[in-house]
Amino acid sequence: MTVERIVRIVAGFFIMLSLTLAHFSGQADLSHPTWLWFTAFVGFNLFQSGFTRFCPMDSILKKFGVQSGCGL
C-alpha cells in the first residue's frame, strides 16, 4: 500500500468520523438535506478510493487530458 492510498483512507475516515460525531452530539442534523451530505459523499469517496483506487474525479480529469502526478 502506498503513502497516497493511506492518506486517502485516513482523510476519508476522519471526514466521516467528524460528521458522525457532529451528528450524534446534536451539532449536525443529517436528517435534513444540507451541505453536510455533500461532505459525507466526498468523505466516503475519498475513503473508498484508498481501497479500490477508483476516484470519480480522477476519471473525469483524465478524460479532459490532465496528466497524473506519477507520469502514468
Phi and psi restraints in degrees (range 20) as a CNS / XPLOR table:
assign (resid 1 and name C) (resid 2 and name N)
       (resid 2 and name CA) (resid 2 and name C) 1.0 -89.2 20.0 2
assign (resid 2 and name N) (resid 2 and name CA)
       (resid 2 and name C) (resid 3 and name N) 1.0 164.5 20.0 2
assign (resid 2 and name C) (resid 3 and name N)
       (resid 3 and name CA) (resid 3 and name C) 1.0 -60.8 20.0 2
assign (resid 3 and name N) (resid 3 and name CA)
       (resid 3 and name C) (resid 4 and name N) 1.0 -40.6 20.0 2
assign (resid 3 and name C) (resid 4 and name N)
       (resid 4 and name CA) (resid 4 and name C) 1.0 -59.5 20.0 2
assign (resid 4 and name N) (resid 4 and name CA)
       (resid 4 and name C) (resid 5 and name N) 1.0 -42.9 20.0 2
assign (resid 4 and name C) (resid 5 and name N)
       (resid 5 and name CA) (resid 5 and name C) 1.0 -66.9 20.0 2
assign (resid 5 and name N) (resid 5 and name CA)
       (resid 5 and name C) (resid 6 and name N) 1.0 -40.5 20.0 2
assign (resid 5 and name C) (resid 6 and name N)
       (resid 6 and name CA) (resid 6 and name C) 1.0 -64.7 20.0 2
assign (resid 6 and name N) (resid 6 and name CA)
       (resid 6 and name C) (resid 7 and name N) 1.0 -40.2 20.0 2
assign (resid 6 and name C) (resid 7 and name N)
       (resid 7 and name CA) (resid 7 and name C) 1.0 -63.2 20.0 2
assign (resid 7 and name N) (resid 7 and name CA)
       (resid 7 and name C) (resid 8 and name N) 1.0 -42.2 20.0 2
assign (resid 7 and name C) (resid 8 and name N)
       (resid 8 and name CA) (resid 8 and name C) 1.0 -61.9 20.0 2
assign (resid 8 and name N) (resid 8 and name CA)
       (resid 8 and name C) (resid 9 and name N) 1.0 -43.8 20.0 2
assign (resid 8 and name C) (resid 9 and name N)
       (resid 9 and name CA) (resid 9 and name C) 1.0 -64.2 20.0 2
assign (resid 9 and name N) (resid 9 and name CA)
       (resid 9 and name C) (resid 10 and name N) 1.0 -48.1 20.0 2
assign (resid 9 and name C) (resid 10 and name N)
       (resid 10 and name CA) (resid 10 and name C) 1.0 -65.3 20.0 2
assign (resid 10 and name N) (resid 10 and name CA)
       (resid 10 and name C) (resid 11 and name N) 1.0 -43.7 20.0 2
assign (resid 10 and name C) (resid 11 and name N)
       (resid 11 and name CA) (resid 11 and name C) 1.0 -63.3 20.0 2
assign (resid 11 and name N) (resid 11 and name CA)
       (resid 11 and name C) (resid 12 and name N) 1.0 -44.4 20.0 2
assign (resid 11 and name C) (resid 12 and name N)
       (resid 12 and name CA) (resid 12 and name C) 1.0 -62.6 20.0 2
assign (resid 12 and name N) (resid 12 and name CA)
       (resid 12 and name C) (resid 13 and name N) 1.0 -41.1 20.0 2
assign (resid 12 and name C) (resid 13 and name N)
       (resid 13 and name CA) (resid 13 and name C) 1.0 -62.3 20.0 2
assign (resid 13 and name N) (resid 13 and name CA)
       (resid 13 and name C) (resid 14 and name N) 1.0 -44.2 20.0 2
assign (resid 13 and name C) (resid 14 and name N)
       (resid 14 and name CA) (resid 14 and name C) 1.0 -66.5 20.0 2
assign (resid 14 and name N) (resid 14 and name CA)
       (resid 14 and name C) (resid 15 and name N) 1.0 -36.1 20.0 2
assign (resid 14 and name C) (resid 15 and name N)
       (resid 15 and name CA) (resid 15 and name C) 1.0 -63.1 20.0 2
assign (resid 15 and name N) (resid 15 and name CA)
       (resid 15 and name C) (resid 16 and name N) 1.0 -48.3 20.0 2
assign (resid 15 and name C) (resid 16 and name N)
       (resid 16 and name CA) (resid 16 and name C) 1.0 -66.0 20.0 2
assign (resid 16 and name N) (resid 16 and name CA)
       (resid 16 and name C) (resid 17 and name N) 1.0 -38.5 20.0 2
assign (resid 16 and name C) (resid 17 and name N)
       (resid 17 and name CA) (resid 17 and name C) 1.0 -63.6 20.0 2
assign (resid 17 and name N) (resid 17 and name CA)
       (resid 17 and name C) (resid 18 and name N) 1.0 -43.8 20.0 2
assign (resid 17 and name C) (resid 18 and name N)
       (resid 18 and name CA) (resid 18 and name C) 1.0 -65.1 20.0 2
assign (resid 18 and name N) (resid 18 and name CA)
       (resid 18 and name C) (resid 19 and name N) 1.0 -38.0 20.0 2
assign (resid 18 and name C) (resid 19 and name N)
       (resid 19 and name CA) (resid 19 and name C) 1.0 -66.0 20.0 2
assign (resid 19 and name N) (resid 19 and name CA)
       (resid 19 and name C) (resid 20 and name N) 1.0 -40.6 20.0 2
assign (resid 19 and name C) (resid 20 and name N)
       (resid 20 and name CA) (resid 20 and name C) 1.0 -64.0 20.0 2
assign (resid 20 and name N) (resid 20 and name CA)
       (resid 20 and name C) (resid 21 and name N) 1.0 -45.5 20.0 2
assign (resid 20 and name C) (resid 21 and name N)
       (resid 21 and name CA) (resid 21 and name C) 1.0 -64.4 20.0 2
assign (resid 21 and name N) (resid 21 and name CA)
       (resid 21 and name C) (resid 22 and name N) 1.0 -40.7 20.0 2
assign (resid 21 and name C) (resid 22 and name N)
       (resid 22 and name CA) (resid 22 and name C) 1.0 -63.9 20.0 2
assign (resid 22 and name N) (resid 22 and name CA)
       (resid 22 and name C) (resid 23 and name N) 1.0 -38.9 20.0 2
assign (resid 22 and name C) (resid 23 and name N)
       (resid 23 and name CA) (resid 23 and name C) 1.0 -66.0 20.0 2
assign (resid 23 and name N) (resid 23 and name CA)
       (resid 23 and name C) (resid 24 and name N) 1.0 -49.2 20.0 2
assign (resid 23 and name C) (resid 24 and name N)
       (resid 24 and name CA) (resid 24 and name C) 1.0 -75.9 20.0 2
assign (resid 24 and name N) (resid 24 and name CA)
       (resid 24 and name C) (resid 25 and name N) 1.0 -17.2 20.0 2
assign (resid 24 and name C) (resid 25 and name N)
       (resid 25 and name CA) (resid 25 and name C) 1.0 -89.9 20.0 2
assign (resid 25 and name N) (resid 25 and name CA)
       (resid 25 and name C) (resid 26 and name N) 1.0 -2.2 20.0 2
assign (resid 25 and name C) (resid 26 and name N)
       (resid 26 and name CA) (resid 26 and name C) 1.0 86.9 20.0 2
assign (resid 26 and name N) (resid 26 and name CA)
       (resid 26 and name C) (resid 27 and name N) 1.0 5.2 20.0 2
assign (resid 26 and name C) (resid 27 and name N)
       (resid 27 and name CA) (resid 27 and name C) 1.0 -85.4 20.0 2
assign (resid 27 and name N) (resid 27 and name CA)
       (resid 27 and name C) (resid 28 and name N) 1.0 -17.6 20.0 2
assign (resid 27 and name C) (resid 28 and name N)
       (resid 28 and name CA) (resid 28 and name C) 1.0 -139.8 20.0 2
assign (resid 28 and name N) (resid 28 and name CA)
       (resid 28 and name C) (resid 29 and name N) 1.0 124.6 20.0 2
assign (resid 28 and name C) (resid 29 and name N)
       (resid 29 and name CA) (resid 29 and name C) 1.0 -100.4 20.0 2
assign (resid 29 and name N) (resid 29 and name CA)
       (resid 29 and name C) (resid 30 and name N) 1.0 101.3 20.0 2
assign (resid 29 and name C) (resid 30 and name N)
       (resid 30 and name CA) (resid 30 and name C) 1.0 -80.1 20.0 2
assign (resid 30 and name N) (resid 30 and name CA)
       (resid 30 and name C) (resid 31 and name N) 1.0 -0.3 20.0 2
assign (resid 30 and name C) (resid 31 and name N)
       (resid 31 and name CA) (resid 31 and name C) 1.0 -81.9 20.0 2
assign (resid 31 and name N) (resid 31 and name CA)
       (resid 31 and name C) (resid 32 and name N) 1.0 -12.8 20.0 2
assign (resid 31 and name C) (resid 32 and name N)
       (resid 32 and name CA) (resid 32 and name C) 1.0 -105.1 20.0 2
assign (resid 32 and name N) (resid 32 and name CA)
       (resid 32 and name C) (resid 33 and name N) 1.0 138.7 20.0 2
assign (resid 32 and name C) (resid 33 and name N)
       (resid 33 and name CA) (resid 33 and name C) 1.0 -64.1 20.0 2
assign (resid 33 and name N) (resid 33 and name CA)
       (resid 33 and name C) (resid 34 and name N) 1.0 113.7 20.0 2
assign (resid 33 and name C) (resid 34 and name N)
       (resid 34 and name CA) (resid 34 and name C) 1.0 -139.2 20.0 2
assign (resid 34 and name N) (resid 34 and name CA)
       (resid 34 and name C) (resid 35 and name N) 1.0 179.8 20.0 2
assign (resid 34 and name C) (resid 35 and name N)
       (resid 35 and name CA) (resid 35 and name C) 1.0 -68.7 20.0 2
assign (resid 35 and name N) (resid 35 and name CA)
       (resid 35 and name C) (resid 36 and name N) 1.0 -12.9 20.0 2
assign (resid 35 and name C) (resid 36 and name N)
       (resid 36 and name CA) (resid 36 and name C) 1.0 -65.1 20.0 2
assign (resid 36 and name N) (resid 36 and name CA)
       (resid 36 and name C) (resid 37 and name N) 1.0 -28.2 20.0 2
assign (resid 36 and name C) (resid 37 and name N)
       (resid 37 and name CA) (resid 37 and name C) 1.0 -65.5 20.0 2
assign (resid 37 and name N) (resid 37 and name CA)
       (resid 37 and name C) (resid 38 and name N) 1.0 -36.0 20.0 2
assign (resid 37 and name C) (resid 38 and name N)
       (resid 38 and name CA) (resid 38 and name C) 1.0 -65.1 20.0 2
assign (resid 38 and name N) (resid 38 and name CA)
       (resid 38 and name C) (resid 39 and name N) 1.0 -41.2 20.0 2
assign (resid 38 and name C) (resid 39 and name N)
       (resid 39 and name CA) (resid 39 and name C) 1.0 -62.8 20.0 2
assign (resid 39 and name N) (resid 39 and name CA)
       (resid 39 and name C) (resid 40 and name N) 1.0 -40.9 20.0 2
assign (resid 39 and name C) (resid 40 and name N)
       (resid 40 and name CA) (resid 40 and name C) 1.0 -63.9 20.0 2
assign (resid 40 and name N) (resid 40 and name CA)
       (resid 40 and name C) (resid 41 and name N) 1.0 -40.3 20.0 2
assign (resid 40 and name C) (resid 41 and name N)
       (resid 41 and name CA) (resid 41 and name C) 1.0 -62.9 20.0 2
assign (resid 41 and name N) (resid 41 and name CA)
       (resid 41 and name C) (resid 42 and name N) 1.0 -45.3 20.0 2
assign (resid 41 and name C) (resid 42 and name N)
       (resid 42 and name CA) (resid 42 and name C) 1.0 -64.4 20.0 2
assign (resid 42 and name N) (resid 42 and name CA)
       (resid 42 and name C) (resid 43 and name N) 1.0 -43.5 20.0 2
assign (resid 42 and name C) (resid 43 and name N)
       (resid 43 and name CA) (resid 43 and name C) 1.0 -62.9 20.0 2
assign (resid 43 and name N) (resid 43 and name CA)
       (resid 43 and name C) (resid 44 and name N) 1.0 -42.6 20.0 2
assign (resid 43 and name C) (resid 44 and name N)
       (resid 44 and name CA) (resid 44 and name C) 1.0 -64.8 20.0 2
assign (resid 44 and name N) (resid 44 and name CA)
       (resid 44 and name C) (resid 45 and name N) 1.0 -43.6 20.0 2
assign (resid 44 and name C) (resid 45 and name N)
       (resid 45 and name CA) (resid 45 and name C) 1.0 -64.6 20.0 2
assign (resid 45 and name N) (resid 45 and name CA)
       (resid 45 and name C) (resid 46 and name N) 1.0 -39.2 20.0 2
assign (resid 45 and name C) (resid 46 and name N)
       (resid 46 and name CA) (resid 46 and name C) 1.0 -63.7 20.0 2
assign (resid 46 and name N) (resid 46 and name CA)
       (resid 46 and name C) (resid 47 and name N) 1.0 -43.8 20.0 2
assign (resid 46 and name C) (resid 47 and name N)
       (resid 47 and name CA) (resid 47 and name C) 1.0 -63.0 20.0 2
assign (resid 47 and name N) (resid 47 and name CA)
       (resid 47 and name C) (resid 48 and name N) 1.0 -49.2 20.0 2
assign (resid 47 and name C) (resid 48 and name N)
       (resid 48 and name CA) (resid 48 and name C) 1.0 -69.6 20.0 2
assign (resid 48 and name N) (resid 48 and name CA)
       (resid 48 and name C) (resid 49 and name N) 1.0 -30.4 20.0 2
assign (resid 48 and name C) (resid 49 and name N)
       (resid 49 and name CA) (resid 49 and name C) 1.0 -68.5 20.0 2
assign (resid 49 and name N) (resid 49 and name CA)
       (resid 49 and name C) (resid 50 and name N) 1.0 -24.9 20.0 2
assign (resid 49 and name C) (resid 50 and name N)
       (resid 50 and name CA) (resid 50 and name C) 1.0 -66.4 20.0 2
assign (resid 50 and name N) (resid 50 and name CA)
       (resid 50 and name C) (resid 51 and name N) 1.0 -30.6 20.0 2
assign (resid 50 and name C) (resid 51 and name N)
       (resid 51 and name CA) (resid 51 and name C) 1.0 -91.4 20.0 2
assign (resid 51 and name N) (resid 51 and name CA)
       (resid 51 and name C) (resid 52 and name N) 1.0 -40.5 20.0 2
assign (resid 51 and name C) (resid 52 and name N)
       (resid 52 and name CA) (resid 52 and name C) 1.0 -99.0 20.0 2
assign (resid 52 and name N) (resid 52 and name CA)
       (resid 52 and name C) (resid 53 and name N) 1.0 -14.4 20.0 2
assign (resid 52 and name C) (resid 53 and name N)
       (resid 53 and name CA) (resid 53 and name C) 1.0 64.0 20.0 2
assign (resid 53 and name N) (resid 53 and name CA)
       (resid 53 and name C) (resid 54 and name N) 1.0 15.5 20.0 2
assign (resid 53 and name C) (resid 54 and name N)
       (resid 54 and name CA) (resid 54 and name C) 1.0 -103.0 20.0 2
assign (resid 54 and name N) (resid 54 and name CA)
       (resid 54 and name C) (resid 55 and name N) 1.0 120.9 20.0 2
assign (resid 54 and name C) (resid 55 and name N)
       (resid 55 and name CA) (resid 55 and name C) 1.0 -131.5 20.0 2
assign (resid 55 and name N) (resid 55 and name CA)
       (resid 55 and name C) (resid 56 and name N) 1.0 117.9 20.0 2
assign (resid 55 and name C) (resid 56 and name N)
       (resid 56 and name CA) (resid 56 and name C) 1.0 -56.8 20.0 2
assign (resid 56 and name N) (resid 56 and name CA)
       (resid 56 and name C) (resid 57 and name N) 1.0 -40.4 20.0 2
assign (resid 56 and name C) (resid 57 and name N)
       (resid 57 and name CA) (resid 57 and name C) 1.0 -66.1 20.0 2
assign (resid 57 and name N) (resid 57 and name CA)
       (resid 57 and name C) (resid 58 and name N) 1.0 -37.2 20.0 2
assign (resid 57 and name C) (resid 58 and name N)
       (resid 58 and name CA) (resid 58 and name C) 1.0 -60.5 20.0 2
assign (resid 58 and name N) (resid 58 and name CA)
       (resid 58 and name C) (resid 59 and name N) 1.0 -44.1 20.0 2
assign (resid 58 and name C) (resid 59 and name N)
       (resid 59 and name CA) (resid 59 and name C) 1.0 -63.5 20.0 2
assign (resid 59 and name N) (resid 59 and name CA)
       (resid 59 and name C) (resid 60 and name N) 1.0 -42.1 20.0 2
assign (resid 59 and name C) (resid 60 and name N)
       (resid 60 and name CA) (resid 60 and name C) 1.0 -64.1 20.0 2
assign (resid 60 and name N) (resid 60 and name CA)
       (resid 60 and name C) (resid 61 and name N) 1.0 -45.3 20.0 2
assign (resid 60 and name C) (resid 61 and name N)
       (resid 61 and name CA) (resid 61 and name C) 1.0 -65.1 20.0 2
assign (resid 61 and name N) (resid 61 and name CA)
       (resid 61 and name C) (resid 62 and name N) 1.0 -37.8 20.0 2
assign (resid 61 and name C) (resid 62 and name N)
       (resid 62 and name CA) (resid 62 and name C) 1.0 -64.7 20.0 2
assign (resid 62 and name N) (resid 62 and name CA)
       (resid 62 and name C) (resid 63 and name N) 1.0 -36.1 20.0 2
assign (resid 62 and name C) (resid 63 and name N)
       (resid 63 and name CA) (resid 63 and name C) 1.0 -65.6 20.0 2
assign (resid 63 and name N) (resid 63 and name CA)
       (resid 63 and name C) (resid 64 and name N) 1.0 -28.3 20.0 2
assign (resid 63 and name C) (resid 64 and name N)
       (resid 64 and name CA) (resid 64 and name C) 1.0 -85.7 20.0 2
assign (resid 64 and name N) (resid 64 and name CA)
       (resid 64 and name C) (resid 65 and name N) 1.0 0.0 20.0 2
assign (resid 64 and name C) (resid 65 and name N)
       (resid 65 and name CA) (resid 65 and name C) 1.0 89.9 20.0 2
assign (resid 65 and name N) (resid 65 and name CA)
       (resid 65 and name C) (resid 66 and name N) 1.0 13.6 20.0 2
assign (resid 65 and name C) (resid 66 and name N)
       (resid 66 and name CA) (resid 66 and name C) 1.0 -76.3 20.0 2
assign (resid 66 and name N) (resid 66 and name CA)
       (resid 66 and name C) (resid 67 and name N) 1.0 131.5 20.0 2
assign (resid 66 and name C) (resid 67 and name N)
       (resid 67 and name CA) (resid 67 and name C) 1.0 -77.2 20.0 2
assign (resid 67 and name N) (resid 67 and name CA)
       (resid 67 and name C) (resid 68 and name N) 1.0 146.6 20.0 2
assign (resid 67 and name C) (resid 68 and name N)
       (resid 68 and name CA) (resid 68 and name C) 1.0 -79.4 20.0 2
assign (resid 68 and name N) (resid 68 and name CA)
       (resid 68 and name C) (resid 69 and name N) 1.0 159.3 20.0 2
assign (resid 68 and name C) (resid 69 and name N)
       (resid 69 and name CA) (resid 69 and name C) 1.0 -65.7 20.0 2
assign (resid 69 and name N) (resid 69 and name CA)
       (resid 69 and name C) (resid 70 and name N) 1.0 -27.9 20.0 2
assign (resid 69 and name C) (resid 70 and name N)
       (resid 70 and name CA) (resid 70 and name C) 1.0 -93.7 20.0 2
assign (resid 70 and name N) (resid 70 and name CA)
       (resid 70 and name C) (resid 71 and name N) 1.0 4.7 20.0 2
assign (resid 70 and name C) (resid 71 and name N)
       (resid 71 and name CA) (resid 71 and name C) 1.0 79.8 20.0 2
assign (resid 71 and name N) (resid 71 and name CA)
       (resid 71 and name C) (resid 72 and name N) 1.0 17.4 20.0 2
